[in-house]
């Protein structure tokens, strides 16, 4: 009798583990995916060491938004998007690099059919400059003092962007027409971001197809400057912070 109970207990334990893995898999596939910020291209909006959640359902589902396990996409192959919903300008979005398939996180600034150009460090959309207002300085991890500007997009959404110096590589770019079904992305740390300003043929991102969007960044869950167990390096003021 004792052996039967022990056998039954082991089976229940295994079933519990399987159910937990299934629930976690559904949660990660359908609802939210964790994402760790590995670089400074989105400073000061996102910092290295921010651990955030992205909503998988925000724009519907595509092959790009399916989890990859041991190098293999677990979803059946399909094209397009299911339950697709258009992103909005100003959204911070995780997407697959169209060529390398790496995960990138940038801000959406250009919509299909628009002409995007940088002139003297200012974003121009269809020939018109966006609003720019100076808001002080930001000291990065290397002790450099960067200019902080508040950029206001045509629909009224605003966010802070960083400028290291004038005359940097992507401060002036040729006009680019965003193809149908594609989007134009830039990092908030404008002088330290490889994004849609660099053509794909030159190793950059270029315009990103709708199918390559993974999800919208929603909230910073935790943030730490160093190892997680180093409590003195926790950035508690960033915990549970909504991403604008």
N, C-alpha and C positions, 0 to 999 in steps of 0.2 A: 504493500500500500504506500509505503514511504517512497519507494522507487518511482511509482506512478506519479505521485505528487511532484517529485523532483523533476521528472521528465516533463510533466505538464507545465511546471514553473519555468523551465528553460525555454519551452516553446512559446510561452506568453512573452518572455523577455525578448526573444527574437522577433516576434510579431510587433512588439512595441517599437523596436528599433526600425523595422521596415516601415511601419506607419509614419514614424517621425521623419524618416528620410523622404517618403513620398510627399508628406505635407510640406516639408522644406523645399522639395523640388518644385511643387506646384506654386508655392509662394514666390520662389525665385524666377520661375518661368512666366507666370501670369501677372503678378502684382509688382513686387519691388526687387531690385538687385542692388547689393552693396557695391560701392566703388570707392577705392582709395586714391587720393590725389598724389601722383608720383613726381610732378614737376611744377614749376612756378609760372606756367604760361597763363594762368587765370588769376594771378595776384591782382588786387588784394581781395577779390571776391572769394577765391578759394586758395588755401595755402597748402604747401606740402605737409602731409600728415593729417589732413582732414579726411574723415571717414564718413561717407554720405550715402544716401539712398536715392536711387533713381526710379521713377515710376515707369513700368514697362507698358502699361495700358494707355498712357497719355496720347500716343499717336497710332495706336493699334499695334499689330504684331507682324513682324517680318522674319525672314531667316536670320537677319542680323541680331534680332532681339532674343533669339533662343540661346540658352546657356551652352557653353562649350566644356565638355568633360573629357579630360585626358586628350585634348587636342581634337576632339570630334564633336561637331554640332549634334545635339541629341534630337532635334526636330526633323521630321521628314522634309526633303527638299521641296521648296515651293518658291514662286516668284511673286512680286508685288507685296501688298500689305492686307491683312485681315482686320476689319473694323477700323480702317484708317481714319485718322483725324489730323488735319493740317496743323503744323506747329505755328507758333506766333513769334513775330520778331521780338528779340530780347530774351527768349528762352535760353537757358543754359542746358546744353544737350550733350549726351554721350552718343557717339556714332562710330562706325567702323571706317577706318581709313580706306578709301575706295581701292587702293592698290595693295597695301601691306596687310589689311584687315586688323590692324592694331586698334585698340580702343582709344579714342581721343575725346576730350571734353572741351568745348568752346561755346561761344555765344553766337546765336543766330542773328545776323544783321542784314542779310540780303535774301529777298524772295524771288521766286521764278519770274523771269522776264525783266527784272530790274537791272540797271547798269550801275555797277559798284566801282568806286575808285577812291584811292587815298591821295589827298593833295596836302602836302606840308603837314602830314600827321593827322589830318582831319578826314573822317569818313564822309564821302559824298554818295548820295543815293539819287539816281536819275539826274545828276548834275547839281543837286542842292546839298549844301553842307548840313550835317546834323548839329544840334546845339552843343556847345562846349563851354564849360565854366570851370575856372581854376578853383581847386579845393585843398591847397596845401601840399604837403610832401609825405612820402612813405619811405621808410628805411628798410631795405631788404636784408636778407641773411648775410650779405657780403659787406654790409655797412654803407652801401650806396644809397644816396638820397634821390628818389625819383619823384617827378611831378605827378600830382594827382589831379585828374580832371573829371568832372561829371559830364557824361555824355547822355544827351537826351535824343531818343529815336523819334521818328515822325509820329508814331501813335501816342507819344507822351511818356513811355516807359524810360526810366533813366537808371544809370549805374555808373560806378567809378572805374576809370581806366588809368593805367600808368604810362608815363612817358619818361624814358631814360635820357634821351637827348634828341635834338633836332637833326634832320638829315640822315636818319638811320635807313637801313635797307628797304623797308617796306613803308616808309613815310610817304613815298610818291610811287604810285603804281599806274599802269595803263588801265583804261576803262575795261571792265569785264561784264558782259551780259550773262546773267545767270540763266542757264538753260531751263526749259520746261521740266518740271518734276525734280528740280535740284534746288539746293540752298547754299548760301554763302556764309561761312563761319569765320570769326576772328577771336583770338584770346584777348582778355582784358589787359594783360601785360603786353602791350602792343609791340614793344621792341624786343620781346623775348618769347615769341610764339610763332611756330610753323603752322600755318593755317591756309585758308582759301586764297589768300593773297599770293601764295606761291603756286604756280601752275603744277599740275600733276606730272606733266612731262619732265619737269625739273626736279622731281622728287617731293613736291609739296602735296597738299591736300586737294587743291582745286575745289570746284563746286561739288557738293555731296548729294548723291541721289537719295530720294525720299526713302527708298528701301533700306538704306544703310543706317538709318537712325535707330538707336537702341532704346533710348528713353530720356525723359526730362529729369534733370537734377532737382530734387525737392527740398531736402533738408540735410544739414550737417548733423550727424548723430554724435560723433566724438571728434576730438582734435587734440593731437599731442605732438610736441616738437622733440622727437627722440623716440625711445622705446616706450611701449604702452605702460610697462610696470613702473616707469619713472614718474611717479605721481607729481613731482615738482615740475615736470615739463608738460603737464596737461594744460590745455588752453580752455579752461572751464567756461569762459565767456562765449565760446563758439559752440558749446554743446547745444543740440536741438535748435540750431539757428536755421531759419528758413532762407533759402537761396533766392535772391532777387536778380 
